[in-house]
Amino acid sequence: MNRDILEGNWKQLKGKVKETWGDLTDDDLDVIAGKRDQLAGRLQERYGMAKDAAEAQIEEFTKRHGAIARPW
């Protein structure tokens, strides 16, 4: 994973993440800061989903948002 690309795109992704998972707060997004594992953990907490379900949703999100979300 190229961390620089992900962190560089995080500002663009934040809005898309918020649209997709509206229960995430701005504080959550600041903590996540472009880290996939942090996003998965927050989805598990906020939505009560299993880790594999959170990972599946993140994978779908990545596919849907193409280059902006790569290499997430």
N, C-alpha and C positions, 0 to 999 in steps of 0.2 A: 504494500500500500504506500502510495506517495503522499505522505502527510502534508507536505506543502500545498499540493493541489487541493486536497480536501479542505484544509484550513482556509485557503484562499477563496474557495467556493462556498464556505460555510455561511457567509452573509447572504448569498443568493438562496442557499438551501433553507435557511431558517424560516423564511416566509412559506415555503412549500411544506416544510415539516409542520408548521403551525396550522396550515390549511388541512393537512392530512390528519394530524393528531391534535385536535383543538384543546384537549385537556392538559396538554403540556404548557407549563407557564414559561414566561420569559426567563425566570430563574433556572428552570429546567434546561432551557436552550443554552443558557450561559454555561451551565455545568457540562452539558453534552459537548459543546465546543467542537463539533465535527467528529466525535469519536463514536464509531458504530456500536461498540460494546456498551457505552454509556447510554446511547439511545435505546438499545434493547432493554437495558435495566430499567430505564424510566418508563418504557412502554409496559413492562411487566408490573411495575408499581402502580401506575395510573389506571391501567385498563384491566389488571388482574389476569393477564394472559401468561401462558407458559413461554419459556424461552424459545422453543422452536417456532411457536406462533409469531412471536415478536420478530425473530430472524426472517421468517417468511414474509411478513409485512414489509420489513426493511428491504428485502430483495425485490419485492414488487415495486416499491417506491423507487428504488435505484433504476429498475428497468423503465419505469414510467417517465423519469426525469432525465434519462440519458446522460449526456456528457457532463452536465452540471454535477451529478451525483457520483460520477466515477472518480476515483477507483473505490469508492465506499463499499 
